[in-house]
Amino acid sequence: MKVYVAYAGEDGEKIVRKLRKLLAQDDIEVLSYYDVMAGEDWNVSIANDILSADLVVALFTHYALQNSNFKKVVLTAEKYNKKVIPVYFDSEEPDRNLSLGLMDLKGLNCYLDNVTEAAESIASTVMYHFSQRKKQAEKKRIEKENEQAQISNYVDKTIKRLEEGEIRNKKMANTMYFCSAISIILSIAISVAFFLSVKTISNGDVSITVVLCSTVVLIDALIASLSKFLFTLGKSYMVESIRNSDRIHAIYFGRFFLEAYGDVATIADVKEVFGQWNIDNGGTLFRNQTSEDIDPKLDKLIGKNKS
């Protein structure tokens, strides 16, 4: 963490040196005019340091209030909406003409005749603010982890449900396709068995042969209709199985997106990524299949025989 100290004069320099020693053990970097290197643009360097700082401490001394650069630094801190801790030395107060909004802030009252005590008081206040910031950051981190855990748990449950649905629908589809194939085989077997035994059964009687042929054709037509129904039913199960597979893929992509960009992703981004998971993404071989692909057209065949 970084704290920028705005000051002017030798007294401010003494306090900055002591602050750096006091805050070094807490891994707090103290930035100030010291950090402007020779050859650097004074205004740009200070502005960048203030922008990178988490906290700004303004040391209001009689000399600092007469210094235009000090006023510029404090105004820059206000411009970047940085949290400012005003420190008033020897009852000095900020110039009301600065319009800094510091009059409403509670500040520290210190004395220049005791620089060590002043530095310790400032260091204690800085550490308190950073400890509060750490607590808030830790609270947000825990909340984010809990939120991600809930999302991950929901995603896991959804994926598990879809995987179970995919397997179940695929099994049902294969069962329906198998039964449809068995129906066709049964129809062929009946037809073959009939034609092999029709002479024996009818004893050469033409009328009986016609009746038997009509009966077998009717049975074959019914079995073909059953096969057609089973195929259509199997197709519906297979399409749902493929849809579940596509949804699982979409959800896995959404999970990858959250893991990769969760820290910067907005709610709109998450909605856009996960909003596609339940959409039918076009056709496949099974989606394009129809019952016409295996319809034996026996009804037309019967019509032709009658004519």
Backbone torsions as a table, in degrees:
resi	resn	phi	psi	omega
1	MET	NA	153.2	-175.4
2	LYS	-126.2	141.9	174.8
3	VAL	-129.2	131.0	178.2
4	TYR	-101.7	131.4	-179.2
5	VAL	-108.7	116.4	176.7
6	ALA	-94.9	126.8	-177.0
7	TYR	-154.5	176.4	172.9
8	ALA	-154.0	135.6	178.0
9	GLY	98.7	168.5	-177.1
10	GLU	-65.9	-35.6	179.7
11	ASP	-61.3	-39.5	177.2
12	GLY	-64.4	-38.7	179.4
13	GLU	-62.9	-39.8	178.5
14	LYS	-62.3	-42.3	-179.0
15	ILE	-66.8	-40.3	179.4
16	VAL	-61.9	-43.0	179.8
17	ARG	-62.0	-41.6	179.6
18	LYS	-69.9	-36.3	178.8
19	LEU	-63.3	-40.1	-179.4
20	ARG	-63.1	-36.5	177.9
21	LYS	-71.3	-41.2	-177.6
22	LEU	-69.9	-35.5	-174.7
23	LEU	-95.1	-8.7	-178.1
24	ALA	-62.2	-36.6	-177.9
25	GLN	-70.7	-16.9	178.5
26	ASP	-100.6	14.7	178.9
27	ASP	56.7	37.6	176.4
28	ILE	-106.8	121.7	-178.8
29	GLU	-88.7	128.7	179.8
30	VAL	-100.4	119.8	178.8
31	LEU	-105.5	147.3	179.2
32	SER	-164.7	-167.0	177.5
33	TYR	-59.0	-24.8	-179.8
34	TYR	-56.0	-29.1	-171.4
35	ASP	-81.9	-5.1	176.9
36	VAL	-80.1	117.0	-177.5
37	MET	-86.4	156.2	178.6
38	ALA	-61.7	133.0	-179.6
39	GLY	94.0	-11.1	179.0
40	GLU	-86.4	153.3	175.1
41	ASP	-70.1	119.5	-174.3
42	TRP	-57.5	-51.8	-175.9
43	ASN	-66.1	-42.4	-178.6
44	VAL	-65.8	-43.5	-178.9
45	SER	-62.8	-45.5	-179.9
46	ILE	-65.9	-41.8	179.5
47	ALA	-61.1	-41.8	179.1
48	ASN	-65.3	-40.5	179.0
49	ASP	-64.7	-41.5	179.0
50	ILE	-66.3	-40.4	-179.6
51	LEU	-62.8	-35.7	-179.1
52	SER	-83.6	-11.2	-176.9
53	ALA	-78.6	148.5	176.3
54	ASP	-89.3	-19.1	-174.9
55	LEU	-153.3	145.2	178.0
56	VAL	-121.7	128.9	176.2
57	VAL	-109.8	122.5	-179.2
58	ALA	-108.1	118.5	-179.0
59	LEU	-92.9	102.3	-178.4
60	PHE	-88.2	101.1	173.8
61	THR	-115.0	168.4	179.7
62	HIS	-59.9	-38.9	-179.2
63	TYR	-70.1	-39.5	-178.0
64	ALA	-63.6	-36.0	-178.6
65	LEU	-70.8	-16.0	177.2
66	GLN	-94.1	-3.6	-173.7
67	ASN	-100.7	122.0	-177.5
68	SER	-68.8	-33.7	179.0
69	ASN	-65.5	-38.5	177.4
70	PHE	-61.5	-45.3	179.7
71	LYS	-62.2	-39.6	-179.8
72	LYS	-63.3	-40.1	179.9
73	VAL	-63.7	-44.5	-178.9
74	VAL	-66.9	-37.9	176.7
75	LEU	-65.0	-36.4	177.1
76	THR	-63.8	-40.3	177.7
77	ALA	-61.9	-40.4	177.7
78	GLU	-67.2	-37.8	179.8
79	LYS	-60.7	-38.5	-179.5
80	TYR	-88.3	9.0	178.2
81	ASN	57.2	39.7	177.7
82	LYS	-84.1	147.1	176.3
83	LYS	-73.4	125.0	-176.4
84	VAL	-112.9	132.7	173.3
85	ILE	-107.3	108.3	178.7
86	PRO	-80.0	135.9	177.1
87	VAL	-120.8	116.3	-175.7
88	TYR	-100.5	120.7	179.4
89	PHE	-100.3	131.9	177.3
90	ASP	54.0	41.8	174.6
91	SER	66.8	17.4	175.7
92	GLU	-73.2	146.7	177.8
93	GLU	-126.8	158.3	-179.8
94	PRO	-64.6	147.9	178.2
95	ASP	-64.8	123.3	-178.4
96	ARG	-63.6	-21.7	-179.4
97	ASN	-74.9	-10.2	179.5
98	LEU	-73.3	-24.4	-177.3
99	SER	55.3	45.5	-177.0
100	LEU	-86.1	-14.7	-175.0
101	GLY	74.8	13.4	-178.2
102	LEU	-82.5	-12.6	-178.6
103	MET	-63.9	-25.1	-179.3
104	ASP	-88.8	-6.0	-178.6
105	LEU	-92.6	138.4	174.6
106	LYS	-76.4	127.6	-178.7
107	GLY	-114.0	177.2	176.3
108	LEU	-95.9	141.3	176.0
109	ASN	-108.6	117.1	-177.4
110	CYS	-130.9	174.0	-178.8
111	TYR	-130.5	139.5	-177.0
112	LEU	-73.5	-17.0	179.6
113	ASP	-78.2	-5.4	176.6
114	ASN	-135.9	77.5	-175.0
115	VAL	-65.2	-38.3	-178.5
116	THR	-61.8	-47.6	179.4
117	GLU	-63.3	-38.1	178.7
118	ALA	-64.2	-44.7	179.8
119	ALA	-62.9	-40.7	179.5
120	GLU	-65.8	-39.0	178.6
121	SER	-65.1	-42.5	178.8
122	ILE	-65.3	-44.5	-180.0
123	ALA	-60.7	-41.2	179.6
124	SER	-62.8	-41.4	179.3
125	THR	-66.7	-42.3	179.3
126	VAL	-61.6	-45.7	-179.8
127	MET	-63.8	-35.2	178.1
128	TYR	-64.1	-46.4	-179.7
129	HIS	-62.9	-40.3	179.8
130	PHE	-70.4	-33.3	177.2
131	SER	-66.2	-38.6	176.7
132	GLN	-65.5	-38.7	178.8
133	ARG	-66.2	-39.0	177.9
134	LYS	-63.5	-40.7	178.9
135	LYS	-62.9	-43.3	179.2
136	GLN	-65.0	-41.1	179.1
137	ALA	-64.9	-40.3	178.8
138	GLU	-66.4	-39.0	178.0
139	LYS	-63.3	-43.3	178.6
140	LYS	-65.0	-38.5	-180.0
141	ARG	-64.1	-43.3	179.3
142	ILE	-64.6	-43.4	178.5
143	GLU	-61.4	-41.4	179.6
144	LYS	-66.2	-41.6	178.4
145	GLU	-62.9	-42.3	178.1
146	ASN	-64.1	-40.2	178.4
147	GLU	-64.2	-43.7	179.4
148	GLN	-66.1	-35.9	178.3
149	ALA	-64.9	-40.4	178.5
150	GLN	-65.6	-42.1	178.2
151	ILE	-63.5	-44.3	-179.4
152	SER	-63.2	-40.3	178.9
153	ASN	-64.6	-42.0	178.5
154	TYR	-64.5	-42.9	179.6
155	VAL	-62.8	-43.1	179.4
156	ASP	-60.6	-44.6	179.6
157	LYS	-64.0	-40.7	179.7
158	THR	-65.1	-44.5	179.4
159	ILE	-63.0	-42.2	179.1
160	LYS	-61.6	-43.1	179.7
161	ARG	-64.2	-41.7	179.7
162	LEU	-67.8	-38.2	178.0
163	GLU	-64.4	-42.1	177.1
164	GLU	-63.3	-41.6	178.3
165	GLY	-65.2	-38.3	178.6
166	GLU	-62.1	-46.9	-179.4
167	ILE	-65.8	-43.7	-178.6
168	ARG	-63.5	-45.5	-179.5
169	ASN	-66.5	-36.9	179.3
170	LYS	-66.1	-40.4	177.6
171	LYS	-63.4	-44.0	179.0
172	MET	-63.9	-40.4	179.2
173	ALA	-62.8	-46.3	179.6
174	ASN	-63.6	-35.8	177.8
175	THR	-64.8	-44.1	179.6
176	MET	-64.7	-41.8	178.5
177	TYR	-63.6	-39.4	179.5
178	PHE	-64.4	-45.5	179.5
179	CYS	-64.4	-36.5	177.1
180	SER	-63.4	-42.7	178.6
181	ALA	-64.9	-41.1	178.2
182	ILE	-61.6	-38.5	179.0
183	SER	-62.0	-42.9	179.0
184	ILE	-64.4	-44.4	178.8
185	ILE	-61.4	-41.0	178.4
186	LEU	-62.4	-41.4	178.6
187	SER	-62.4	-42.8	178.9
188	ILE	-64.7	-41.4	-178.8
189	ALA	-63.5	-41.9	178.9
190	ILE	-63.6	-43.4	-178.9
191	SER	-63.5	-45.0	-179.8
192	VAL	-64.0	-45.0	-179.5
193	ALA	-61.9	-38.1	-180.0
194	PHE	-66.2	-49.6	-176.9
195	PHE	-65.5	-26.4	177.3
196	LEU	-75.9	-24.6	-174.2
197	SER	-117.9	4.2	-174.8
198	VAL	-62.6	-38.9	-179.5
199	LYS	-64.0	-40.5	-179.0
200	THR	-66.1	-40.9	-175.9
201	ILE	-72.5	-42.0	-174.3
202	SER	-85.3	-16.0	-178.1
203	ASN	55.2	34.2	177.8
204	GLY	81.6	0.2	179.7
205	ASP	-76.2	119.6	-175.4
206	VAL	-66.5	-41.3	-177.8
207	SER	-63.9	-41.0	178.5
208	ILE	-66.6	-39.4	179.4
209	THR	-61.7	-40.8	179.1
210	VAL	-64.4	-43.1	179.7
211	VAL	-63.6	-44.2	-179.3
212	LEU	-63.9	-41.1	179.0
213	CYS	-63.3	-42.8	179.1
214	SER	-62.6	-40.0	-179.9
215	THR	-64.6	-44.4	-179.6
216	VAL	-64.9	-41.4	178.3
217	VAL	-62.0	-40.8	178.9
218	LEU	-63.7	-43.7	178.0
219	ILE	-61.5	-44.2	178.3
220	ASP	-61.2	-39.6	179.8
221	ALA	-64.4	-41.6	178.5
222	LEU	-65.1	-43.3	178.9
223	ILE	-63.9	-39.1	178.1
224	ALA	-63.8	-39.1	177.0
225	SER	-63.8	-40.8	176.8
226	LEU	-62.8	-41.8	179.0
227	SER	-63.0	-40.9	178.5
228	LYS	-63.0	-42.4	178.9
229	PHE	-64.0	-43.5	-179.8
230	LEU	-64.7	-38.5	178.6
231	PHE	-64.6	-45.0	179.2
232	THR	-61.6	-41.9	178.2
233	LEU	-64.8	-42.0	178.1
234	GLY	-62.6	-38.6	179.0
235	LYS	-61.8	-42.9	-179.7
236	SER	-61.4	-40.4	177.3
237	TYR	-66.6	-40.3	-178.9
238	MET	-66.8	-40.2	178.1
239	VAL	-61.6	-42.5	178.3
240	GLU	-65.3	-36.1	177.6
241	SER	-63.6	-43.6	178.9
242	ILE	-66.4	-39.1	177.3
243	ARG	-61.5	-42.6	177.9
244	ASN	-61.9	-38.5	177.3
245	SER	-62.8	-42.7	178.1
246	ASP	-64.4	-38.9	179.6
247	ARG	-65.9	-40.2	177.8
248	ILE	-60.6	-44.4	178.9
249	HIS	-60.4	-43.6	-179.3
250	ALA	-64.4	-39.6	-179.7
251	ILE	-69.2	-38.4	176.4
252	TYR	-61.9	-39.0	177.0
253	PHE	-64.9	-40.5	177.3
254	GLY	-61.8	-40.4	177.4
255	ARG	-63.8	-42.5	177.3
256	PHE	-60.1	-41.1	179.9
257	PHE	-61.6	-43.7	180.0
258	LEU	-64.9	-42.1	-179.7
259	GLU	-66.8	-34.1	-177.1
260	ALA	-84.0	-38.2	-173.4
261	TYR	-126.1	20.5	-176.5
262	GLY	-59.9	-31.5	-177.4
263	ASP	-71.0	-27.1	-176.3
264	VAL	-115.4	-7.4	-177.8
265	ALA	-70.7	141.0	176.5
266	THR	-95.0	169.7	178.1
267	ILE	-61.6	-36.8	178.6
268	ALA	-63.1	-38.9	178.2
269	ASP	-64.1	-44.8	-179.6
270	VAL	-63.1	-42.7	178.9
271	LYS	-62.4	-40.0	-179.1
272	GLU	-66.7	-40.0	-179.0
273	VAL	-69.1	-49.5	-176.6
274	PHE	-82.5	-11.4	-178.8
275	GLY	-70.6	-14.1	-177.8
276	GLN	-93.0	-3.9	-169.7
277	TRP	-69.2	-25.6	-174.5
278	ASN	-106.6	20.4	-179.2
279	ILE	-100.1	138.0	176.3
280	ASP	-75.8	117.0	-172.3
281	ASN	-94.0	41.5	173.4
282	GLY	98.4	-170.9	-172.0
283	GLY	-94.4	159.6	171.8
284	THR	-134.6	-177.8	178.7
285	LEU	-57.1	-44.4	-177.2
286	PHE	-74.7	-34.8	179.4
287	ARG	-65.5	-33.4	-176.8
288	ASN	-83.7	-9.7	178.6
289	GLN	-70.2	146.2	174.7
290	THR	-133.1	165.9	179.8
291	SER	-66.3	-19.8	178.6
292	GLU	-63.9	-23.7	-178.4
293	ASP	-63.7	-25.3	-177.9
294	ILE	-124.7	7.2	-178.9
295	ASP	-67.7	119.1	-178.4
296	PRO	-74.7	-5.0	178.2
297	LYS	58.9	37.3	-178.4
298	LEU	-67.9	-28.6	179.5
299	ASP	-63.6	-39.7	176.6
300	LYS	-68.4	-37.3	179.2
301	LEU	-62.3	-40.8	179.1
302	ILE	-63.9	-40.5	179.8
303	GLY	-61.6	-41.0	178.3
304	LYS	-65.1	-40.4	-179.5
305	ASN	-64.1	-38.1	-179.9
306	LYS	-66.0	-38.7	-179.8
307	SER	-72.8	NA	NA
